[in-house]
Amino acid sequence: MNPPPQSSSPTPVLPLLCARDLDAPLAWRGGVPVSARQFLRDVAQQAERLPAQGAALNLCVDRYRFSVAFGAALLRGHVSLFPPNAMAQTIDQLRPQHPQLWALADPSDVPELSGLDILPVTDAGPDTRAEAVFLAPELPAACLLTSGSTGVPQPHLKHWGTLVRNAVQETRRLAALLQRPDLDGVNIVATVPPQHSYGFESSVLLALQGGAAFDAGRPFYPADIAAALRRLPRPRALVTTPFHLKTLLRSGVDLPAVDLVLSATAPLSPQLAQETERRCGAVLVEIYGCTEAGQVATRCTARSDLWHTFDGLRIAPLPGQQEDEGERYSVQGGHVAEPTLLADILELQDAEHFRLLGRANDLIHVAGKRSSLGHLNFHLNSIEGVEDGAFWLPDEVADGVARPVAFVVAPTLGARDIAAALRARIEAVFVPRRVVHLPRLPREATGKLTAQSLRQLAREHLSPPAP
């Protein structure tokens, strides 16, 4: 292992694990605890098996093995790539930038990918020593890959120091909201994959740097989520998305008491936030951030629509903007070293507080009026009886006027019911001219709907315009 350097070292190092009881759980597998000490053993053994060079593609679905693979790669000085999926096409798109690419995967679920060496992540024996791991803050640690508008994975490199500062800030904020000194002993169930920035930060990093412990699985169905929570002792936390949370609450599954619910990837309605706190007895916290900047702010949605930045972060307007584009903002400070553009339109209260109005790239104009798809989707999904829904604006318009369309999962509501409910919530020009009922929407594992999947729905379910 790599011991901490002598005091003459110009750059202080940061530990892989924060100060914690090494015999306390860092993870849970089927209700059985895995200690932090065992984690260090597994990291040490896995690191010895890794190639001397190249980048590590982390394909592990099991959250504990994902964490072991990440720690082992760090120990050997390799950057870990977190792909949006394990499709062969995605992997092939990474090869030109990473010619010495190899992968780590669960031993029971090794994907078949031609021309790629895949190493299984296995448990270490009891004779393996558990030694503390110290890492340089400037070490390239993780490359988060987002799908991007072109479909080609877009890389966002994170250094170890940045990840640690991000996790420490989140830990302090959540502990304060829970009125606890820290997150030691908090047990996390996450429905979000660890390869996603939110899932990585709010489960894996909260354990490594925040003292919490996570369940190794990624339950999807409501009964599985409830069962995973029941297996863990309190205090319990659920890390999820608005889509998964709404599905869970509407399922009728009996939920155990939960102390904290985290939500991200899309705005949550205050009604759903209040229902969550009532049903679970939890504090519900939304996290706002982006892959480029990491986590930026939180809000307690059941009580306020104002976001509060993490300590040290400041929001500032960008100079030289066009008024009709909506004012754009950057964030800097704390774990965000350089001013980083935010992809959303904000209403700034001060440098630390803001309201979220919608994404800059989903602003739409209809008959001279401006709104955002995020704002419209928020109101659509707030309608009682709408289980899921999304607005879509055609790329091609008839007579120079775009007509919004709504795709919905709403078995008990007709199109007229939905249109009437929307008229009471949004301006008339944005009420959809077509409401398309579907059994489900093609959401990704994080609950997101891509523009490409909505276009495909339009091709399948909308008739071409009359000549």
LOMAR-591762 format. One line per field, with one value per residue (C-alpha): y, x, z; residue number from 0. Coordinates in steps of 0.02 Angstrom, whole numbers, plus 50000, padded with zeros to 5 digits. Last residue first. Example, Ala and Ser with C-alpha at 12.3 -4.5 7.8 and 13.67 -1.06 7.14 Angstrom:
BEGIN
py	49947 | 49775
px	50684 | 50615
pz	50357 | 50390
resi	1 | 0
***
This chain:
BEGIN
py	50895 | 50825 | 50815 | 50645 | 50538 | 50535 | 50373 | 50290 | 50442 | 50543 | 50404 | 50401 | 50589 | 50566 | 50431 | 50547 | 50693 | 50580 | 50537 | 50528 | 50411 | 50371 | 50196 | 50272 | 50311 | 50239 | 50299 | 50172 | 50106 | 50254 | 50387 | 50524 | 50697 | 50806 | 50993 | 51014 | 51164 | 51279 | 51419 | 51420 | 51476 | 51348 | 51282 | 51293 | 51254 | 51101 | 51022 | 51047 | 50970 | 50819 | 50790 | 50815 | 50683 | 50557 | 50510 | 50344 | 50255 | 50405 | 50367 | 50521 | 50586 | 50771 | 50864 | 51049 | 51135 | 51234 | 51379 | 51426 | 51361 | 51182 | 51154 | 51039 | 50999 | 50949 | 51004 | 50863 | 50866 | 50722 | 50617 | 50488 | 50424 | 50562 | 50529 | 50688 | 50817 | 50863 | 50767 | 50888 | 51039 | 50986 | 50932 | 51108 | 51188 | 51065 | 51094 | 51278 | 51430 | 51575 | 51652 | 51725 | 51594 | 51453 | 51475 | 51339 | 51340 | 51164 | 51209 | 51339 | 51215 | 51274 | 51406 | 51354 | 51476 | 51545 | 51565 | 51579 | 51729 | 51818 | 51794 | 51735 | 51674 | 51537 | 51474 | 51310 | 51236 | 51306 | 51374 | 51333 | 51465 | 51370 | 51277 | 51202 | 51104 | 51259 | 51408 | 51442 | 51433 | 51513 | 51595 | 51631 | 51765 | 51720 | 51708 | 51858 | 51975 | 51927 | 51903 | 52004 | 51956 | 51790 | 51803 | 51742 | 51594 | 51564 | 51403 | 51409 | 51311 | 51216 | 51323 | 51347 | 51320 | 51412 | 51324 | 51302 | 51191 | 51022 | 51053 | 51055 | 51127 | 51082 | 51160 | 51134 | 50951 | 50915 | 51058 | 50977 | 50830 | 50947 | 50996 | 51018 | 50902 | 50885 | 50846 | 50756 | 50735 | 50571 | 50509 | 50395 | 50429 | 50610 | 50658 | 50580 | 50661 | 50831 | 50805 | 50741 | 50896 | 51011 | 50943 | 50872 | 50948 | 50823 | 50725 | 50728 | 50661 | 50619 | 50543 | 50543 | 50458 | 50316 | 50219 | 50061 | 50071 | 49965 | 49953 | 50051 | 50073 | 50261 | 50303 | 50196 | 50255 | 50436 | 50404 | 50314 | 50457 | 50593 | 50510 | 50407 | 50400 | 50325 | 50350 | 50243 | 50284 | 50148 | 49967 | 49896 | 49747 | 49850 | 49972 | 49832 | 49760 | 49929 | 49953 | 49774 | 49798 | 49963 | 49887 | 49952 | 49895 | 49937 | 49821 | 49845 | 49934 | 50085 | 50138 | 50316 | 50386 | 50536 | 50508 | 50327 | 50303 | 50469 | 50443 | 50279 | 50331 | 50514 | 50552 | 50397 | 50395 | 50580 | 50563 | 50409 | 50256 | 50209 | 50170 | 50261 | 50165 | 50193 | 50119 | 50207 | 50168 | 50312 | 50246 | 50390 | 50532 | 50675 | 50785 | 50752 | 50876 | 50785 | 50947 | 50976 | 50800 | 50825 | 50987 | 50923 | 50762 | 50854 | 50971 | 50827 | 50732 | 50879 | 50911 | 50727 | 50721 | 50878 | 50811 | 50647 | 50730 | 50727 | 50712 | 50746 | 50646 | 50659 | 50490 | 50504 | 50512 | 50677 | 50775 | 50706 | 50532 | 50577 | 50497 | 50529 | 50510 | 50467 | 50482 | 50592 | 50616 | 50800 | 50765 | 50639 | 50477 | 50389 | 50210 | 50137 | 49955 | 49801 | 49650 | 49502 | 49343 | 49341 | 49313 | 49451 | 49459 | 49464 | 49595 | 49504 | 49570 | 49608 | 49621 | 49702 | 49642 | 49581 | 49630 | 49489 | 49557 | 49478 | 49454 | 49334 | 49399 | 49579 | 49685 | 49777 | 49834 | 49864 | 50009 | 50029 | 50127 | 50252 | 50401 | 50295 | 50154 | 50254 | 50248 | 50059 | 50047 | 50144 | 50035 | 49876 | 49929 | 49938 | 50097 | 50279 | 50238 | 50272 | 50275 | 50248 | 50334 | 50222 | 50263 | 50087 | 50134 | 50232 | 50080 | 49974 | 50102 | 50111 | 49922 | 49904 | 50036 | 49950 | 49786 | 49866 | 49944 | 49781 | 49836 | 49834 | 49902 | 50010 | 50042 | 50055 | 50156 | 50091 | 50035 | 49910 | 49793 | 49757 | 49601 | 49683 | 49818 | 49686 | 49619 | 49790 | 49848 | 49688 | 49708 | 49891 | 49843 | 49709 | 49842 | 49955 | 49814 | 49720 | 49701 | 49564 | 49625 | 49557 | 49640 | 49792 | 49918 | 50019 | 49929 | 49959 | 49866 | 50005 | 50133 | 50295 | 50431 | 50459 | 50321 | 50340 | 50460 | 50629 | 50679 | 50841 | 50917 | 50983 | 50823 | 50868 | 50808 | 50629 | 50546 | 50441 | 50258 | 50181 | 50000
px	47464 | 47398 | 47528 | 47607 | 47515 | 47588 | 47619 | 47777 | 47869 | 47823 | 47883 | 48048 | 48065 | 48037 | 48173 | 48297 | 48259 | 48308 | 48193 | 48277 | 48228 | 48408 | 48394 | 48332 | 48150 | 48052 | 47878 | 47747 | 47574 | 47550 | 47416 | 47452 | 47383 | 47378 | 47348 | 47450 | 47413 | 47562 | 47463 | 47339 | 47465 | 47495 | 47409 | 47220 | 47233 | 47336 | 47192 | 47076 | 47202 | 47223 | 47036 | 47012 | 47144 | 47057 | 47110 | 47106 | 47249 | 47367 | 47538 | 47563 | 47645 | 47603 | 47617 | 47655 | 47604 | 47740 | 47678 | 47756 | 47609 | 47654 | 47808 | 47959 | 48061 | 47903 | 47885 | 47872 | 47795 | 47821 | 47712 | 47707 | 47576 | 47453 | 47301 | 47318 | 47404 | 47578 | 47662 | 47594 | 47642 | 47825 | 47829 | 47780 | 47916 | 48047 | 47991 | 48027 | 47919 | 47912 | 47762 | 47764 | 47646 | 47748 | 47929 | 48026 | 48166 | 48236 | 48420 | 48422 | 48348 | 48207 | 48157 | 48260 | 48248 | 48404 | 48504 | 48692 | 48747 | 48581 | 48400 | 48444 | 48305 | 48390 | 48388 | 48482 | 48637 | 48756 | 48920 | 49072 | 49187 | 49347 | 49390 | 49219 | 49249 | 49223 | 49207 | 49127 | 48956 | 48904 | 48742 | 48636 | 48503 | 48362 | 48389 | 48278 | 48393 | 48549 | 48698 | 48858 | 48913 | 48878 | 48778 | 48856 | 48820 | 48938 | 48997 | 49092 | 48964 | 48844 | 48716 | 48540 | 48393 | 48230 | 48064 | 48031 | 47943 | 47909 | 48054 | 48192 | 48323 | 48500 | 48641 | 48790 | 48833 | 48959 | 49015 | 49023 | 48907 | 48772 | 48697 | 48540 | 48502 | 48327 | 48306 | 48158 | 48166 | 48078 | 47924 | 47900 | 47719 | 47710 | 47883 | 47848 | 47676 | 47752 | 47885 | 47756 | 47649 | 47801 | 47838 | 48012 | 48128 | 48228 | 48394 | 48387 | 48301 | 48368 | 48254 | 48310 | 48246 | 48147 | 48014 | 47964 | 47853 | 47698 | 47681 | 47532 | 47618 | 47584 | 47721 | 47853 | 47808 | 47820 | 47988 | 48058 | 48008 | 48063 | 48235 | 48314 | 48432 | 48338 | 48414 | 48396 | 48440 | 48396 | 48446 | 48445 | 48344 | 48183 | 48257 | 48299 | 48124 | 48042 | 48149 | 48113 | 47925 | 47933 | 48026 | 48200 | 48320 | 48504 | 48601 | 48755 | 48662 | 48761 | 48854 | 48885 | 49052 | 49051 | 49208 | 49197 | 49013 | 48948 | 49063 | 48978 | 48797 | 48764 | 48914 | 48908 | 48719 | 48720 | 48864 | 48789 | 48903 | 48837 | 48665 | 48518 | 48393 | 48499 | 48475 | 48584 | 48623 | 48669 | 48788 | 48909 | 48826 | 48890 | 48845 | 48659 | 48517 | 48458 | 48474 | 48645 | 48702 | 48642 | 48739 | 48899 | 48899 | 48865 | 49011 | 49127 | 49075 | 49113 | 49281 | 49328 | 49276 | 49376 | 49530 | 49521 | 49516 | 49361 | 49363 | 49202 | 49197 | 49055 | 48991 | 48942 | 48752 | 48765 | 48670 | 48781 | 48772 | 48866 | 49029 | 49102 | 49290 | 49346 | 49507 | 49637 | 49759 | 49774 | 49719 | 49861 | 49798 | 49815 | 49758 | 49753 | 49802 | 49693 | 49806 | 49748 | 49747 | 49556 | 49537 | 49487 | 49319 | 49310 | 49297 | 49303 | 49426 | 49365 | 49489 | 49402 | 49416 | 49237 | 49119 | 49023 | 48966 | 49029 | 48880 | 48922 | 49100 | 49038 | 49138 | 49303 | 49356 | 49506 | 49553 | 49731 | 49678 | 49580 | 49527 | 49497 | 49420 | 49280 | 49158 | 49178 | 49119 | 48959 | 48922 | 48951 | 48818 | 48873 | 48778 | 48807 | 48993 | 49093 | 49277 | 49401 | 49572 | 49717 | 49846 | 49860 | 49772 | 49642 | 49602 | 49582 | 49467 | 49353 | 49347 | 49306 | 49170 | 49091 | 49102 | 49000 | 48874 | 48841 | 48812 | 48998 | 49045 | 49192 | 49301 | 49478 | 49603 | 49772 | 49935 | 50005 | 49857 | 49755 | 49772 | 49868 | 49734 | 49599 | 49690 | 49715 | 49536 | 49463 | 49566 | 49517 | 49334 | 49354 | 49414 | 49269 | 49156 | 49030 | 48862 | 48737 | 48563 | 48575 | 48743 | 48770 | 48911 | 49035 | 48984 | 49081 | 49245 | 49351 | 49275 | 49291 | 49413 | 49375 | 49415 | 49521 | 49631 | 49690 | 49870 | 49957 | 50061 | 50236 | 50294 | 50421 | 50301 | 50331 | 50208 | 50060 | 50088 | 50051 | 50000
pz	47648 | 47813 | 47950 | 47980 | 48108 | 48282 | 48376 | 48308 | 48240 | 48395 | 48510 | 48414 | 48436 | 48622 | 48629 | 48541 | 48657 | 48801 | 48946 | 49117 | 49257 | 49304 | 49228 | 49064 | 49031 | 48885 | 48939 | 48990 | 48942 | 48824 | 48803 | 48675 | 48714 | 48557 | 48548 | 48706 | 48820 | 48790 | 48704 | 48850 | 48980 | 49117 | 49275 | 49254 | 49069 | 49117 | 49212 | 49064 | 48943 | 49056 | 49073 | 48886 | 48846 | 48959 | 49133 | 49228 | 49138 | 49141 | 49067 | 48962 | 48803 | 48780 | 48615 | 48592 | 48430 | 48343 | 48236 | 48068 | 47967 | 48020 | 48126 | 48109 | 48263 | 48354 | 48535 | 48662 | 48835 | 48956 | 49070 | 49207 | 49329 | 49286 | 49397 | 49502 | 49394 | 49460 | 49318 | 49189 | 49295 | 49310 | 49128 | 49076 | 49182 | 49119 | 48940 | 48963 | 48930 | 48807 | 48720 | 48543 | 48472 | 48550 | 48602 | 48690 | 48818 | 48835 | 48810 | 48949 | 49071 | 49181 | 49309 | 49461 | 49606 | 49686 | 49847 | 49880 | 49774 | 49808 | 49758 | 49582 | 49467 | 49368 | 49188 | 49180 | 49098 | 49227 | 49161 | 49268 | 49341 | 49388 | 49548 | 49584 | 49747 | 49852 | 49737 | 49569 | 49486 | 49321 | 49269 | 49115 | 49099 | 48981 | 48793 | 48755 | 48852 | 48755 | 48868 | 48884 | 49060 | 49145 | 49306 | 49469 | 49584 | 49731 | 49810 | 49976 | 50076 | 49964 | 49875 | 49944 | 49825 | 49857 | 49822 | 50008 | 50135 | 50054 | 49935 | 50066 | 49948 | 49901 | 49800 | 49684 | 49666 | 49528 | 49419 | 49246 | 49285 | 49345 | 49511 | 49612 | 49757 | 49829 | 50013 | 50093 | 50282 | 50317 | 50408 | 50259 | 50210 | 50270 | 50208 | 50039 | 50026 | 50059 | 49925 | 49801 | 49828 | 49820 | 49646 | 49616 | 49487 | 49383 | 49403 | 49595 | 49751 | 49923 | 50055 | 50236 | 50395 | 50317 | 50411 | 50320 | 50167 | 50135 | 49946 | 49879 | 49711 | 49700 | 49825 | 49738 | 49562 | 49620 | 49699 | 49547 | 49432 | 49553 | 49571 | 49710 | 49858 | 50007 | 50180 | 50335 | 50516 | 50552 | 50523 | 50347 | 50285 | 50285 | 50160 | 50038 | 50056 | 50020 | 49864 | 49805 | 49827 | 49731 | 49582 | 49542 | 49677 | 49647 | 49760 | 49867 | 50007 | 50065 | 50222 | 50287 | 50349 | 50233 | 50129 | 50071 | 50114 | 50049 | 49899 | 49851 | 49884 | 49848 | 49738 | 49629 | 49609 | 49566 | 49443 | 49359 | 49357 | 49531 | 49457 | 49540 | 49648 | 49803 | 49977 | 50106 | 50288 | 50407 | 50541 | 50533 | 50437 | 50546 | 50695 | 50668 | 50649 | 50492 | 50393 | 50470 | 50427 | 50249 | 50226 | 50307 | 50206 | 50043 | 50075 | 50120 | 49963 | 49848 | 49932 | 49912 | 49729 | 49689 | 49779 | 49683 | 49513 | 49404 | 49214 | 49118 | 48957 | 48827 | 48766 | 48581 | 48562 | 48470 | 48603 | 48742 | 48820 | 48979 | 49030 | 49202 | 49204 | 49379 | 49479 | 49395 | 49543 | 49591 | 49770 | 49792 | 49868 | 50035 | 50066 | 50241 | 50252 | 50266 | 50246 | 50145 | 50250 | 50266 | 50078 | 49959 | 49871 | 49681 | 49543 | 49376 | 49246 | 49070 | 48926 | 48779 | 48599 | 48589 | 48727 | 48810 | 48979 | 49141 | 49256 | 49396 | 49418 | 49426 | 49305 | 49281 | 49108 | 48998 | 48884 | 48820 | 48664 | 48770 | 48662 | 48506 | 48613 | 48692 | 48545 | 48539 | 48720 | 48682 | 48529 | 48630 | 48755 | 48937 | 48981 | 49032 | 49051 | 49210 | 49162 | 49304 | 49299 | 49344 | 49479 | 49548 | 49711 | 49614 | 49507 | 49664 | 49744 | 49591 | 49575 | 49760 | 49743 | 49592 | 49688 | 49827 | 49708 | 49616 | 49436 | 49396 | 49224 | 49278 | 49124 | 49192 | 49090 | 49035 | 49115 | 49239 | 49221 | 49377 | 49484 | 49628 | 49640 | 49669 | 49822 | 49900 | 49864 | 49939 | 50097 | 50112 | 50093 | 50226 | 50348 | 50302 | 50357 | 50251 | 50337 | 50289 | 50241 | 50064 | 50043 | 50155 | 50140 | 50243 | 50401 | 50564 | 50593 | 50518 | 50637 | 50540 | 50484 | 50300 | 50177 | 50020 | 50119 | 50054 | 50023 | 50066 | 49924 | 49953 | 50041 | 50175 | 50311 | 50257 | 50139 | 50194 | 50158 | 49987 | 50000
resi	466 | 465 | 464 | 463 | 462 | 461 | 460 | 459 | 458 | 457 | 456 | 455 | 454 | 453 | 452 | 451 | 450 | 449 | 448 | 447 | 446 | 445 | 444 | 443 | 442 | 441 | 440 | 439 | 438 | 437 | 436 | 435 | 434 | 433 | 432 | 431 | 430 | 429 | 428 | 427 | 426 | 425 | 424 | 423 | 422 | 421 | 420 | 419 | 418 | 417 | 416 | 415 | 414 | 413 | 412 | 411 | 410 | 409 | 408 | 407 | 406 | 405 | 404 | 403 | 402 | 401 | 400 | 399 | 398 | 397 | 396 | 395 | 394 | 393 | 392 | 391 | 390 | 389 | 388 | 387 | 386 | 385 | 384 | 383 | 382 | 381 | 380 | 379 | 378 | 377 | 376 | 375 | 374 | 373 | 372 | 371 | 370 | 369 | 368 | 367 | 366 | 365 | 364 | 363 | 362 | 361 | 360 | 359 | 358 | 357 | 356 | 355 | 354 | 353 | 352 | 351 | 350 | 349 | 348 | 347 | 346 | 345 | 344 | 343 | 342 | 341 | 340 | 339 | 338 | 337 | 336 | 335 | 334 | 333 | 332 | 331 | 330 | 329 | 328 | 327 | 326 | 325 | 324 | 323 | 322 | 321 | 320 | 319 | 318 | 317 | 316 | 315 | 314 | 313 | 312 | 311 | 310 | 309 | 308 | 307 | 306 | 305 | 304 | 303 | 302 | 301 | 300 | 299 | 298 | 297 | 296 | 295 | 294 | 293 | 292 | 291 | 290 | 289 | 288 | 287 | 286 | 285 | 284 | 283 | 282 | 281 | 280 | 279 | 278 | 277 | 276 | 275 | 274 | 273 | 272 | 271 | 270 | 269 | 268 | 267 | 266 | 265 | 264 | 263 | 262 | 261 | 260 | 259 | 258 | 257 | 256 | 255 | 254 | 253 | 252 | 251 | 250 | 249 | 248 | 247 | 246 | 245 | 244 | 243 | 242 | 241 | 240 | 239 | 238 | 237 | 236 | 235 | 234 | 233 | 232 | 231 | 230 | 229 | 228 | 227 | 226 | 225 | 224 | 223 | 222 | 221 | 220 | 219 | 218 | 217 | 216 | 215 | 214 | 213 | 212 | 211 | 210 | 209 | 208 | 207 | 206 | 205 | 204 | 203 | 202 | 201 | 200 | 199 | 198 | 197 | 196 | 195 | 194 | 193 | 192 | 191 | 190 | 189 | 188 | 187 | 186 | 185 | 184 | 183 | 182 | 181 | 180 | 179 | 178 | 177 | 176 | 175 | 174 | 173 | 172 | 171 | 170 | 169 | 168 | 167 | 166 | 165 | 164 | 163 | 162 | 161 | 160 | 159 | 158 | 157 | 156 | 155 | 154 | 153 | 152 | 151 | 150 | 149 | 148 | 147 | 146 | 145 | 144 | 143 | 142 | 141 | 140 | 139 | 138 | 137 | 136 | 135 | 134 | 133 | 132 | 131 | 130 | 129 | 128 | 127 | 126 | 125 | 124 | 123 | 122 | 121 | 120 | 119 | 118 | 117 | 116 | 115 | 114 | 113 | 112 | 111 | 110 | 109 | 108 | 107 | 106 | 105 | 104 | 103 | 102 | 101 | 100 | 99 | 98 | 97 | 96 | 95 | 94 | 93 | 92 | 91 | 90 | 89 | 88 | 87 | 86 | 85 | 84 | 83 | 82 | 81 | 80 | 79 | 78 | 77 | 76 | 75 | 74 | 73 | 72 | 71 | 70 | 69 | 68 | 67 | 66 | 65 | 64 | 63 | 62 | 61 | 60 | 59 | 58 | 57 | 56 | 55 | 54 | 53 | 52 | 51 | 50 | 49 | 48 | 47 | 46 | 45 | 44 | 43 | 42 | 41 | 40 | 39 | 38 | 37 | 36 | 35 | 34 | 33 | 32 | 31 | 30 | 29 | 28 | 27 | 26 | 25 | 24 | 23 | 22 | 21 | 20 | 19 | 18 | 17 | 16 | 15 | 14 | 13 | 12 | 11 | 10 | 9 | 8 | 7 | 6 | 5 | 4 | 3 | 2 | 1 | 0
***
